Amino acid sequence: MKLLTFFVFIFSTLLGCSENANAPAPILSTKKTNVSFVDTLPSPVSIAVHSAHYEFPYQLIEPKQSFKMPDKLEEISGLCTSPDNNSLYAVQDEKGNIYQIDIASGEVTQKFDFGRDGDYEGLAIYQNTIFVTKSNGTIYEVKNLGKDHQEVIKHKTDLKGKNDVEGLCYQASSNSLLIACKGIPTMGETSEEAANRKFVYRFDLETKKLMLDPFYRITLEKVQAFLKEVDYHANFQNFQSFLNHNDSFKFNPSGIAIHPKTKEIYILSSSKKMLLILNEAGKIQYLAKLNKKIHRQPEGIAFGQDGTLFIANEGKGGHGKIYVYPPKTD
C-alpha cells in the first residue's frame, strides 16, 4: 500500500511539472506607470516629507575649553582665525585695535592699532589682509598688519548705522566678504516693515564694492517652515515660543563664519542665543540653541582649519570669553 501511494505521488508531481512547462511564460511589461513605491505601502505606514536627518557636527551643551579674556577685551566682538591656524584675531566694539590670541592657550600675544575709536563689530581675513567692519557698514582693509609698512584702506559702503552691521567673514566661492546685518535690512524701510527679515550682503573683493542685492535672506516665514518640516528637531519646542507667526523675528545676527569643510554659513544671534546654519544656496540646514548660562552675549564666531568652532562672548560687566567646540568624532 505504501509503495502504491509513493508511485501515485511521483506521477502527480511529474504531471504538474509537465503542465507548467507547457504554460505560456508571463509577459513582463516595460510600460512605465505612475504608481510609486509610496502608493504600494499599507496605510498605517507614514512617509517623512522632510529631507534626511541633518547631523549637526557639534555638541553645544558644554565647550571643551574656555578662554578668559583680559579687561581690554571685555567687549570682544569680531573673531577670525589666522591662515596658519596658530592664532585667533579679535576686535572689540570700542577701540581701533586688533588683538592676536594664541589658539591653543587663549593668551593675548599682540595688539595692533589700525584706526580711531569706534564701534567695530566684524572681522575677516583673506590672503594675510585683515578686514574690519564698523556697525555703520564701513570696511577697513588692513594690509601688512603690525609691519612698518602697514596700510589701512577705508571703504565706505551703502550700508548705514540703522542697518547695524554685526558680522563679517570671507567666502571663497564668491570671493567676497559676507556682511550680516542686525538692524533694518535695506534702505528706506521702517522697523515695522523689516521686523521679520534679516539680510546678509556681499562685498566683492574684485571690485571692492558692496552688491546692493542681498546675498542671503533670512525670514521668519522661512525659519517657521523649516521647523515645521523637520519634526525630528530636538529643540523645536524651545523655538516655538519666540519664533511664532504672531511675533516679531527674534533672530538678530551678531556674527557670521564659513565652515572650512562643508562651506556652510553659520550665523550667530545674540538675541535668544541661537545659531543658524545655511548651505551655500541659502537653504536652512539647522537651527541650534546655545546654552544661555554659558553664552551670556555671543558676538563673534570663527573656525579652525579642522572644523573646531570658536564662539566669543562679551563680558557684560565681567570678562569676555571665547568658548571652544571641537567637531564630534564618529
LINPEJO-V855302 format. One record per pair of residues at least 4 apart in sequence whose C-alpha atoms are under 7 Angstrom apart, sorted by the first residue. I is the first residue (numbers start at 1). J is the second residue. D is the distance in whole Angstrom. If there is no record, write none. Layout:
# LINPEJO-V855302
[[I;J;D] [I;J;D]]
This chain:
# LINPEJO-V855302
[[1;5;6] [2;6;6] [3;7;6] [4;8;6] [5;9;6] [6;10;6] [7;11;6] [8;12;6] [9;13;6] [10;14;6] [11;15;6] [12;16;6] [13;17;6] [14;18;6] [15;19;6] [16;20;6] [17;21;6] [18;22;6] [19;23;6] [35;39;6] [36;40;7] [37;41;7] [41;45;7] [50;229;6] [50;230;6] [57;327;5] [57;328;5] [58;325;7] [58;326;7] [58;327;5] [58;328;6] [59;328;7] [60;290;7] [61;291;6] [63;323;6] [63;324;5] [63;325;5] [64;324;6] [64;325;6] [65;323;6] [65;324;5] [66;321;7] [66;322;6] [66;323;4] [66;324;6] [67;106;5] [67;321;5] [67;322;5] [67;323;6] [68;319;6] [68;320;6] [68;321;5] [68;322;7] [69;73;6] [69;74;7] [69;319;6] [69;320;5] [69;321;5] [70;74;7] [70;319;7] [71;319;6] [73;92;6] [73;320;6] [74;314;6] [74;315;5] [74;318;7] [74;319;5] [74;320;4] [75;92;5] [75;93;6] [75;314;5] [75;315;6] [75;320;6] [76;90;7] [76;91;6] [76;92;4] [76;93;7] [76;312;7] [76;313;7] [76;314;5] [76;320;6] [77;91;6] [77;92;5] [77;93;6] [77;121;5] [77;122;7] [77;299;5] [77;300;5] [77;312;7] [77;314;7] [78;90;6] [78;91;5] [78;92;7] [78;121;5] [78;122;4] [78;123;5] [78;167;7] [78;299;7] [78;300;5] [79;88;7] [79;89;6] [79;90;5] [79;91;7] [79;123;6] [79;300;5] [79;301;6] [79;302;6] [80;88;6] [80;89;5] [80;90;7] [80;123;6] [80;124;6] [80;125;7] [80;302;5] [81;85;6] [81;87;6] [81;88;4] [81;89;6] [81;302;6] [81;303;7] [81;304;6] [82;86;6] [82;87;5] [82;88;6] [82;89;7] [85;304;6] [85;305;6] [86;102;6] [86;103;6] [87;100;6] [87;101;5] [87;102;5] [87;103;5] [88;100;6] [88;101;5] [88;102;6] [88;103;6] [89;98;7] [89;99;6] [89;100;5] [89;101;6] [90;98;6] [90;99;5] [90;100;7] [91;97;6] [91;98;5] [91;99;6] [91;120;7] [92;120;6] [92;121;7] [93;118;7] [93;119;5] [93;120;4] [93;121;6] [94;117;6] [94;118;5] [94;119;5] [94;120;7] [95;116;7] [95;117;4] [95;118;6] [96;113;6] [96;114;6] [96;115;5] [96;116;5] [96;117;5] [96;118;6] [97;111;7] [97;112;5] [97;113;5] [97;114;6] [98;111;6] [98;112;5] [98;113;6] [99;108;7] [99;110;6] [99;111;5] [99;112;6] [100;108;6] [100;109;6] [100;110;5] [100;111;6] [101;106;6] [101;107;5] [101;108;4] [101;109;6] [102;106;5] [102;107;5] [102;108;6] [102;109;7] [112;146;6] [114;152;7] [119;134;6] [119;135;6] [120;132;7] [120;133;6] [120;134;4] [120;135;6] [121;133;6] [121;134;6] [121;135;6] [121;166;5] [121;167;6] [122;132;6] [122;133;5] [122;166;6] [122;167;5] [122;168;5] [123;131;6] [123;132;5] [123;133;7] [123;168;5] [123;169;7] [124;130;6] [124;131;5] [124;132;7] [124;168;6] [124;169;5] [124;170;6] [125;129;6] [125;130;4] [125;131;6] [125;170;7] [126;130;6] [126;170;7] [129;141;7] [129;142;6] [129;143;5] [129;144;7] [130;141;6] [130;142;5] [130;143;7] [131;139;7] [131;140;5] [131;141;5] [131;142;6] [132;139;6] [132;140;5] [132;141;7] [133;137;6] [133;138;6] [133;139;4] [133;140;6] [134;138;5] [134;139;7] [134;165;7] [135;161;6] [135;164;5] [135;165;4] [135;166;6] [136;159;6] [136;160;4] [136;161;4] [136;163;7] [136;164;6] [136;165;6] [137;157;6] [137;159;5] [137;160;6] [137;165;6] [138;155;6] [138;156;5] [138;157;6] [139;154;6] [139;155;5] [139;156;7] [140;152;6] [140;153;6] [140;154;5] [140;155;6] [141;152;6] [141;153;5] [141;154;6] [142;151;6] [142;152;5] [142;153;7] [143;150;6] [143;151;5] [143;152;6] [144;149;7] [144;150;5] [144;151;7] [145;150;5] [146;150;6] [157;210;6] [159;163;6] [162;183;6] [162;184;6] [163;181;6] [163;182;7] [163;183;4] [163;184;5] [163;185;6] [164;181;6] [164;182;5] [164;183;5] [165;179;7] [165;180;6] [165;181;4] [165;182;6] [166;180;6] [166;181;6] [166;182;6] [166;253;7] [166;254;5] [166;255;6] [167;179;6] [167;180;5] [167;181;7] [167;254;6] [167;255;4] [167;256;5] [168;177;7] [168;178;6] [168;179;5] [168;180;6] [168;255;7] [168;256;6] [169;177;5] [169;178;5] [169;256;6] [169;257;5] [170;176;6] [170;177;5] [170;178;6] [171;175;6] [171;176;6] [171;177;6] [171;178;7] [171;258;7] [172;176;7] [175;204;7] [175;205;6] [176;202;6] [176;203;5] [176;204;5] [176;205;5] [177;202;6] [177;203;5] [177;204;7] [178;200;6] [178;201;6] [178;202;5] [178;203;6] [179;200;5] [179;201;5] [179;202;6] [180;199;6] [180;200;4] [180;201;7] [180;253;6] [180;256;7] [181;185;6] [181;198;7] [181;199;6] [181;200;6] [181;253;6] [182;198;7] [182;252;5] [182;253;5] [182;254;7] [184;189;7] [184;191;6] [184;194;6] [185;194;6] [185;197;7] [185;198;6] [185;199;5] [189;193;6] [189;194;7] [190;194;6] [191;195;6] [195;248;6] [195;249;6] [196;219;6] [196;220;5] [196;248;6] [196;249;5] [197;218;6] [197;219;4] [197;220;7] [198;217;6] [198;218;5] [198;219;6] [199;214;6] [199;216;6] [199;217;5] [199;218;6] [200;214;6] [200;215;6] [200;216;5] [200;217;7] [201;211;7] [201;214;5] [201;215;5] [201;216;7] [202;210;6] [202;211;6] [202;215;6] [203;208;7] [203;209;6] [203;210;4] [203;211;6] [204;208;5] [204;209;5] [204;210;6] [216;282;6] [218;222;7] [219;223;6] [220;224;6] [220;249;6] [221;225;6] [222;226;6] [223;227;6] [224;228;6] [224;243;7] [225;229;6] [226;230;6] [227;231;7] [227;236;6] [235;239;7] [236;240;6] [239;243;6] [240;244;6] [242;250;7] [243;249;7] [243;250;7] [250;271;7] [250;272;7] [251;269;6] [251;271;6] [252;269;5] [252;270;7] [252;271;6] [253;267;6] [253;268;5] [253;269;5] [254;268;5] [254;269;5] [254;270;6] [254;299;5] [254;300;7] [255;267;6] [255;268;5] [255;299;6] [255;300;5] [255;301;6] [256;266;6] [256;267;4] [256;268;6] [256;301;6] [257;265;6] [257;266;5] [257;267;7] [257;301;6] [257;302;6] [258;263;6] [258;264;6] [258;265;5] [258;266;6] [259;263;5] [259;264;5] [259;265;7] [259;303;6] [259;307;7] [260;305;6] [260;307;6] [261;307;7] [263;280;7] [264;277;7] [264;278;6] [264;279;5] [264;280;6] [265;277;6] [265;278;5] [265;279;6] [265;280;7] [266;275;7] [266;276;6] [266;277;5] [266;278;7] [267;275;6] [267;276;5] [267;277;6] [268;274;6] [268;275;5] [268;276;6] [269;273;6] [269;274;5] [269;275;6] [270;274;7] [270;297;5] [270;298;5] [270;299;6] [273;289;6] [273;290;5] [273;292;6] [274;288;6] [274;289;5] [274;290;6] [275;287;6] [275;288;5] [275;289;6] [276;286;6] [276;287;5] [276;288;6] [277;284;6] [277;285;5] [277;286;5] [277;287;6] [278;282;5] [278;283;5] [278;284;5] [278;285;5] [279;283;5] [279;284;7] [279;285;6] [290;295;7] [291;295;6] [292;296;6] [295;313;6] [296;313;7] [297;313;5] [297;314;5] [298;311;7] [298;312;6] [298;313;4] [298;314;7] [299;312;6] [299;313;6] [299;314;7] [300;311;6] [300;312;5] [300;313;7] [301;310;6] [301;311;5] [301;312;6] [302;309;6] [302;310;5] [302;311;7] [303;307;6] [303;308;5] [303;309;5] [303;310;6] [304;308;5] [304;309;7] [307;326;7] [307;327;6] [308;325;6] [308;326;4] [308;327;6] [309;324;6] [309;325;5] [309;326;6] [310;322;6] [310;323;6] [310;324;5] [310;325;6] [311;322;6] [311;323;5] [311;324;7] [312;321;6] [312;322;4] [312;323;6] [313;320;6] [313;321;5] [313;322;6] [314;320;5] [314;321;7] [315;319;4] [315;320;4] [315;321;7]]
